[in-house]
Amino acid sequence: MDPEKIQSDIDTVLSFMNDDMEGMGGTIQSVHFSFVAGKSDRTAFDEKYSWSEDYLFKIINICNSRSLLKKTYGNFSHITLTEEGQSRAISIKHGKNRSYELGASMQIATLNVHGPAQVGNGNVQNIHNVFNQLLQKIDESNATEEEKQEAKGRLSKFLGHPLVTSIVGGLAGSLSGLA
């Protein structure tokens, strides 16, 4: 099956549920849906989209697997939106992309590393590397030993400030070469 069609149909289910929930003034904690034959949610969905039951349940299962919906009793009679599902539905409604979706920018592949490496985004190792490079550049500079020690002392004082420490976590103590 076409992955883009699946994404579009996921959007359809999530938007249907969110629009219905918002129309009632409900919340994700207070509203549940029943997509079994004969129930009002299923009837309203069928009138609008005319999907086969198998296909509807397949899309709901995909949503459940991705934590966009929650099947409370393991069947299709008590389904709730999750915060992620509602966020996606609201983004769809406002024409935004789904890049916030868990794993939307993730690619699964083989990673071969033959040296120091980091996988992640915005973690402390990046910050640690920047300050280590700064210390290395200070040491490699043509400045006097006294000037180098003064620069390292100021850097250490900056990194030891309570506000900076609360943001980057006790980084100063983990950097070798700081005075």
Phi, psi and omega in degrees: 000146183294122181300325179293323177294319178300314179299317179296320180288328172299314178302320180299311181296313182297317179295319177303310183294315182295317179298318179296316181297313180295325177298328178274348184076023181271178178235167180295337178278339188251349185244132173234158183239149175236119181254020175281152184306136176091345179278154188298323179295317180294318180298314180296320179293315180298321179296328183272325190238336177053046176274156173289155179300317180301317182291317178302313181294326177297314180295319177298319178297320177297315178300319178296316180297328181266009179061031174270333175228165175228120174271102188296316184254013178080001176234198187254018182261352181212086184242135177236152172286148170260172177300320179297318179296318179293319178301317179296317180298318180294319178297321178298315182300326182262010174073023180265161180283175183257029184294339178287341187299137181307122177083003183296328180256007183274136173240137179262123183203178176271136179239118176253123183242129179238045181164187180300137181207162177217137174243124181149186182214123173073024180265175188295333181300323176301312181295317179302315180296321179299313182289327175296320177296321177298315178298319179297317179295323176298313180298325182276351183290167179273011181289161176290163179299324179295317180294321178297316180294322178296316179298316179294322178296318179293321177296317179298318179296318178300311182290340179272352180297137184305321180293314179296318179299320180292334181275313184257000179070153189313061183293322187304319182290340182266355180268123176280142178102353177278139181291000000 
